[in-house]
Amino acid sequence: MISTANVINLVNLYREYFGNSPYLVQYEPSALPDASYGNVPPRKQTGRTQLGEALTSETADAYGHEVFLPVEFFKSNTQFLTLKCCTVRITSKKTIIRTAVAERIGTVKEQFSTGDWEISIKGVLIAENRQFPDDKILKLKELYETTDEVELYNAMTGLFMLPSKRIVISSIEFPDVQGKNNRHRPFEMSCESDFVETLIVRE
């Protein structure tokens, strides 16, 4: 039986470290699905997206709970680190040339290029043995410093980063923590998609 002292409320944990809580989709077991969806399959059958990305971690956490939308890092084609308690934000900007035309309201816009996908990951490192999570901190540090190929696997980012999963980690931060539990270490990471496979130089 799980002791209530070992149960962590992730929404409260995010609010405590980051000042706000992640987007929360309320679950109402009493609500009936819309008839237009037909028979809704059991939850256990929806472990992956239609593109094959994992919706839940293949291995549960220390207390047997499923982990939704895990983030997995691969280094040199080898699974290196799995983050279970984090959220992901994805943004991108286009380069647009705006040209003013005489006697016309507004500008003529020409799309020059679509920018990289910018991925922001916020999370809390939690040691399952109730100790300081130094092993996970060192793995994040190694990912940031490595010059090897790094790939990111996540159900959300997998929809945007096709076909390549390669990223570069542009920044990482471990915010100061005062008077908090040493077992919990928040972090923030910024990544960018890396789509260029091969460059051919022509003389």
Secondary structure as GFF3:
##gff-version 3
##sequence-region A 1 203
A	DSSP	three_ten_helix	4	6	.	.	.	ID=ss1
A	DSSP	alpha_helix	10	18	.	.	.	ID=ss2
A	DSSP	three_ten_helix	35	37	.	.	.	ID=ss3
A	DSSP	three_ten_helix	43	45	.	.	.	ID=ss4
A	DSSP	beta_strand	71	75	.	.	.	ID=ss5
A	DSSP	beta_strand	78	83	.	.	.	ID=ss6
A	DSSP	beta_strand	86	91	.	.	.	ID=ss7
A	DSSP	beta_strand	94	100	.	.	.	ID=ss8
A	DSSP	beta_strand	107	114	.	.	.	ID=ss9
A	DSSP	beta_strand	118	126	.	.	.	ID=ss10
A	DSSP	alpha_helix	134	145	.	.	.	ID=ss11
A	DSSP	beta_strand	150	153	.	.	.	ID=ss12
A	DSSP	alpha_helix	157	160	.	.	.	ID=ss13
A	DSSP	beta_strand	166	173	.	.	.	ID=ss14
A	DSSP	beta_strand	184	193	.	.	.	ID=ss15
###
